[in-house]
């Protein structure tokens, strides 16, 4: 799922050298057979701060935030993650705040990027960032964009990821009632095939859109009353059915004639979050591990791919993003 760029075909190659030493890892990560994956992912952060996007030297903050989440999932210590946490989560001048509205969380007109803000809020909670005042300011702006139906206001032109990350970010930061309202409203955006779209191909479901929605729904299900739980259970069941029906070879998803590793990873995390883990999907993702520790994509030439690893390392462990904020 390439939310920041909107591209599903990547013409670039992520050729990263094999990392031969691992530093500042927790004992749990050091003992893990995926310690090399954490080392690979850490190596993709420029100066320890951010993952570059498709423009050399320029950060892709969406992938950077998820890269932080994956490093947390892999057990990396907060001390090792400090440069990335400080740079992306604790620096109001860079991220933007309620007064300036000029950082990466805002567009050129000062409008909050809702999905990115939700992801930033969730990552702040998962990484235990020391940014509570800034977090509350960003959260307040996000909450102001939710209308009385529980949806993100029409003028925001919200998509699947905006809604799902808003739910995840709000719930992880204690806003239980509003996160539940947005989650319940997401049912109206489910497409006919039972899935949720990818924000670009609007008429059909996608594994990545469906996977992030499942994680969002699972995060609030226990907050719901009985009637609301019935509604959420129906949405979850039909989304799980969609993901099962669209598997290719019983273990992965495809797009543009090749395997869709990011979508497969997101689907795996979504299924895990709702208690329907799929061992075959997990094994498929593991089969794409390169010798450098990263997860391969169809365009990475046998090497680990930065963006595939930044969105899917947790799936190797049978985890979802919800495991990071328990």
C-alpha positions as CSV (number, residue, x, y, z in Angstrom):
1,X,0.0,0.0,0.0
2,X,1.6,3.2,-1.2
3,X,-0.5,5.8,0.5
4,X,1.8,8.8,0.4
5,X,2.6,8.6,-3.3
6,X,-0.5,6.9,-4.6
7,X,1.6,4.6,-6.8
8,X,1.2,0.9,-7.0
9,X,4.0,0.4,-9.5
10,X,7.5,1.4,-8.3
11,X,10.2,1.8,-10.9
12,X,13.0,2.3,-8.5
13,X,15.1,-0.3,-6.8
14,X,16.0,-0.5,-3.1
15,X,19.4,-2.1,-3.1
16,X,20.7,-2.0,0.5
17,X,24.0,-3.5,1.6
18,X,24.0,-6.4,4.0
19,X,24.3,-5.2,7.5
20,X,26.9,-7.1,9.4
21,X,26.5,-5.7,12.9
22,X,23.5,-4.9,15.0
23,X,23.6,-2.2,17.6
24,X,21.4,-0.9,20.4
25,X,18.8,-3.7,20.1
26,X,16.8,-5.0,23.0
27,X,17.6,-8.5,24.1
28,X,14.3,-9.7,22.6
29,X,15.3,-8.3,19.2
30,X,18.8,-9.6,19.4
31,X,17.6,-13.1,20.0
32,X,15.0,-13.0,17.2
33,X,15.7,-14.6,13.9
34,X,14.5,-11.3,12.4
35,X,17.2,-9.2,14.0
36,X,18.7,-8.8,10.6
37,X,15.4,-7.4,9.4
38,X,15.5,-4.8,12.1
39,X,19.1,-4.0,11.2
40,X,18.1,-3.6,7.5
41,X,15.2,-1.3,8.3
42,X,17.3,0.8,10.6
43,X,19.9,1.2,7.9
44,X,17.2,2.7,5.5
45,X,16.8,5.7,7.8
46,X,19.0,8.6,6.6
47,X,21.1,9.7,9.6
48,X,18.8,7.7,11.7
49,X,16.0,10.1,11.1
50,X,13.8,9.3,8.1
51,X,13.2,7.1,5.2
52,X,13.7,8.8,1.8
53,X,10.9,8.9,-0.6
54,X,11.2,8.8,-4.4
55,X,13.0,12.1,-4.4
56,X,16.6,11.5,-3.2
57,X,17.3,13.2,0.2
58,X,13.6,14.1,0.8
59,X,11.7,12.3,3.6
60,X,8.6,10.2,3.0
61,X,6.9,10.8,6.3
62,X,4.2,8.2,5.8
63,X,6.7,5.4,5.3
64,X,9.0,6.8,8.0
65,X,6.2,6.6,10.6
66,X,5.5,3.0,9.6
67,X,9.2,2.2,9.6
68,X,9.3,3.4,13.2
69,X,6.3,1.2,14.0
70,X,8.0,-1.8,12.4
71,X,11.1,-1.2,14.4
72,X,9.1,-1.1,17.6
73,X,7.4,-4.4,16.6
74,X,10.8,-6.0,16.0
75,X,11.8,-5.1,19.6
76,X,14.3,-2.3,19.0
77,X,15.0,-0.2,22.0
78,X,13.7,3.4,22.5
79,X,17.3,4.5,22.8
80,X,18.1,3.1,19.4
81,X,15.0,4.7,17.9
82,X,15.7,8.1,19.6
83,X,16.9,9.9,16.5
84,X,13.8,9.0,14.5
85,X,11.4,9.7,17.5
86,X,13.0,13.1,18.2
87,X,13.0,14.1,14.6
88,X,9.5,13.0,13.5
89,X,7.4,13.0,16.7
90,X,8.8,15.5,19.1
91,X,9.8,18.4,16.7
92,X,6.8,20.8,16.3
93,X,8.8,22.9,13.9
94,X,9.0,20.0,11.5
95,X,5.7,18.2,12.1
96,X,3.6,21.4,12.5
97,X,1.3,22.4,15.3
98,X,-2.0,24.1,15.9
99,X,-0.5,27.6,15.5
100,X,1.9,27.2,12.6
101,X,0.1,24.6,10.5
102,X,3.2,24.5,8.2
103,X,4.9,21.2,9.0
104,X,4.7,17.8,7.2
105,X,1.3,17.1,8.9
106,X,-0.3,20.0,6.9
107,X,-0.7,20.8,3.2
108,X,0.3,24.0,1.5
109,X,-3.0,25.6,2.5
110,X,-2.6,24.7,6.2
111,X,-5.1,21.8,6.1
112,X,-4.3,18.8,8.3
113,X,-3.4,15.7,6.3
114,X,-5.9,13.5,8.2
115,X,-4.5,10.0,7.5
116,X,-1.0,11.1,8.2
117,X,-2.0,12.8,11.4
118,X,-3.8,9.7,12.6
119,X,-0.7,7.6,11.8
120,X,1.5,10.2,13.6
121,X,-0.8,10.1,16.6
122,X,-0.7,6.3,16.7
123,X,3.1,6.1,16.2
124,X,3.5,8.7,19.0
125,X,1.7,6.4,21.3
126,X,3.4,3.2,20.1
127,X,6.9,4.7,20.4
128,X,6.1,6.4,23.7
129,X,7.2,9.8,22.3
130,X,7.6,12.7,24.8
131,X,5.2,15.0,22.9
132,X,1.9,15.0,24.8
133,X,1.3,18.8,24.4
134,X,2.0,18.6,20.7
135,X,0.0,15.4,20.4
136,X,-3.1,17.0,22.0
137,X,-2.9,19.9,19.6
138,X,-2.8,17.7,16.5
139,X,-5.5,15.5,18.0
140,X,-7.8,18.5,18.6
141,X,-7.5,19.5,14.9
142,X,-8.2,16.0,13.7
143,X,-11.3,15.8,16.0
144,X,-12.6,19.1,14.7
145,X,-12.8,17.5,11.2
146,X,-15.2,14.8,12.3
147,X,-18.8,15.7,11.6
148,X,-22.0,14.7,13.5
149,X,-22.4,11.5,11.6
150,X,-19.0,10.2,12.8
151,X,-17.4,10.6,9.4
152,X,-14.5,12.9,8.4
153,X,-16.2,16.0,6.9
154,X,-17.0,15.9,3.2
155,X,-14.7,18.8,2.4
156,X,-11.7,16.8,3.6
157,X,-12.2,14.3,0.7
158,X,-11.2,11.5,3.1
159,X,-10.3,8.1,1.9
160,X,-10.0,4.6,3.4
161,X,-6.7,5.2,5.0
162,X,-7.7,8.6,6.4
163,X,-10.6,7.0,8.2
164,X,-8.8,4.0,9.4
165,X,-5.7,5.9,10.7
166,X,-8.0,8.4,12.4
167,X,-9.6,5.6,14.3
168,X,-6.3,4.1,15.2
169,X,-4.7,7.4,16.2
170,X,-7.6,8.6,18.3
171,X,-8.2,5.3,20.1
172,X,-4.5,4.9,20.9
173,X,-4.6,8.3,22.5
174,X,-7.6,7.8,24.7
175,X,-10.4,9.2,22.5
176,X,-12.6,6.2,22.8
177,X,-16.1,7.5,22.0
178,X,-15.1,9.5,18.9
179,X,-12.9,6.7,17.5
180,X,-15.8,4.2,17.9
181,X,-18.1,6.6,16.1
182,X,-15.7,6.9,13.1
183,X,-15.3,3.2,13.0
184,X,-19.0,2.5,13.0
185,X,-19.4,5.0,10.2
186,X,-16.8,3.2,8.1
187,X,-19.4,0.6,7.3
188,X,-21.0,3.0,4.8
189,X,-17.7,3.0,2.8
190,X,-17.5,-0.7,2.4
191,X,-17.7,-1.6,-1.3
192,X,-20.0,-4.3,-2.8
193,X,-17.4,-7.0,-2.9
194,X,-17.1,-6.8,0.9
195,X,-13.7,-5.1,1.0
196,X,-12.5,-1.6,1.4
197,X,-10.8,0.3,-1.4
198,X,-7.3,1.5,-1.6
199,X,-8.1,5.1,-2.0
200,X,-7.4,5.1,-5.7
201,X,-9.4,2.3,-7.3
202,X,-12.6,3.2,-5.7
203,X,-15.1,0.7,-7.0
204,X,-13.4,-2.5,-5.6
205,X,-11.8,-3.7,-2.4
206,X,-8.1,-4.1,-1.9
207,X,-6.0,-6.1,0.5
208,X,-4.3,-3.1,1.9
209,X,-7.4,-1.0,2.4
210,X,-9.2,-4.0,3.9
211,X,-6.2,-4.8,6.2
212,X,-5.9,-1.4,7.7
213,X,-9.7,-1.1,8.2
214,X,-9.7,-4.5,10.0
215,X,-7.0,-3.2,12.4
216,X,-9.1,0.0,13.0
217,X,-12.3,-1.9,13.7
218,X,-10.5,-4.4,16.0
219,X,-9.1,-1.5,18.0
220,X,-12.5,-0.3,19.1
221,X,-14.7,-3.4,19.1
222,X,-14.5,-3.9,22.8
223,X,-15.7,-0.3,23.3
224,X,-19.0,-1.0,21.6
225,X,-22.3,-1.9,23.1
226,X,-24.0,-5.1,22.1
227,X,-25.9,-3.6,19.1
228,X,-22.7,-1.8,17.9
229,X,-20.7,-5.0,18.3
230,X,-23.1,-6.8,16.1
231,X,-22.7,-4.2,13.4
232,X,-18.9,-4.3,13.7
233,X,-18.9,-8.1,13.6
234,X,-20.8,-8.0,10.3
235,X,-18.3,-5.6,8.8
236,X,-15.4,-7.6,10.0
237,X,-16.8,-10.9,8.8
238,X,-17.6,-9.7,5.3
239,X,-14.1,-8.1,5.1
240,X,-12.4,-11.3,6.2
241,X,-14.5,-13.2,3.6
242,X,-13.4,-10.7,0.9
243,X,-9.7,-11.3,1.9
244,X,-10.1,-15.0,1.8
245,X,-11.9,-15.0,-1.6
246,X,-9.3,-12.8,-3.3
247,X,-6.2,-14.7,-2.2
248,X,-4.0,-15.9,-5.0
249,X,-2.7,-19.4,-4.5
250,X,-4.0,-19.4,-1.0
251,X,-1.2,-17.2,0.4
252,X,-0.8,-13.8,-1.2
253,X,-2.4,-11.0,-3.3
254,X,-1.5,-9.7,-6.6
255,X,-1.6,-6.4,-8.6
256,X,-0.5,-5.5,-12.0
257,X,0.5,-9.1,-12.8
258,X,2.8,-9.7,-9.9
259,X,2.6,-10.3,-6.2
260,X,1.5,-7.3,-4.1
261,X,3.8,-7.6,-1.0
262,X,2.6,-4.4,0.8
263,X,-1.0,-5.4,0.3
264,X,-0.3,-8.9,1.5
265,X,1.4,-7.6,4.6
266,X,-1.4,-5.3,5.5
267,X,-4.0,-8.0,4.9
268,X,-1.9,-10.3,7.2
269,X,-1.9,-7.7,10.0
270,X,-5.6,-7.1,9.6
271,X,-6.5,-10.7,9.8
272,X,-4.3,-11.1,12.9
273,X,-6.0,-8.1,14.5
274,X,-9.4,-9.7,14.3
275,X,-8.3,-13.1,15.4
276,X,-8.1,-14.7,12.0
277,X,-4.4,-15.2,11.4
278,X,-3.4,-16.9,8.2
279,X,-0.3,-19.1,8.5
280,X,0.0,-19.4,4.7
281,X,0.1,-15.7,4.2
282,X,2.7,-15.3,7.0
283,X,4.8,-18.0,5.4
284,X,4.6,-16.3,2.0
285,X,5.9,-13.0,3.5
286,X,8.7,-14.9,5.2
287,X,9.6,-16.5,1.9
288,X,10.3,-13.1,0.5
289,X,13.1,-12.3,3.0
290,X,16.3,-11.4,1.2
291,X,19.8,-12.3,2.4
292,X,20.2,-8.6,3.6
293,X,17.3,-9.1,6.0
294,X,14.8,-6.9,4.1
295,X,11.6,-8.1,2.5
296,X,11.7,-8.3,-1.3
297,X,9.3,-6.7,-3.7
298,X,8.8,-7.6,-7.4
299,X,11.0,-4.6,-8.4
300,X,13.8,-4.9,-5.8
301,X,16.0,-7.4,-7.8
302,X,16.3,-9.9,-5.0
303,X,17.4,-7.4,-2.4
304,X,15.3,-6.1,0.4
305,X,12.9,-3.4,-0.5
306,X,12.7,-0.4,1.9
307,X,9.0,0.2,1.5
308,X,8.0,-3.4,1.7
309,X,10.0,-3.8,4.9
310,X,8.7,-0.5,6.4
311,X,5.1,-1.8,6.1
312,X,5.4,-5.5,6.8
313,X,8.0,-6.6,9.3
314,X,5.4,-7.0,12.0
315,X,3.6,-9.6,9.8
316,X,6.7,-11.8,10.0
317,X,6.1,-12.0,13.7
318,X,2.4,-12.7,13.4
319,X,1.7,-9.3,14.9
320,X,-0.6,-6.4,13.9
321,X,-0.2,-2.7,14.8
322,X,-2.5,-3.2,17.7
323,X,0.1,-5.3,19.5
324,X,2.3,-2.1,19.7
325,X,-0.1,-0.2,21.9
326,X,-1.3,-2.8,24.4
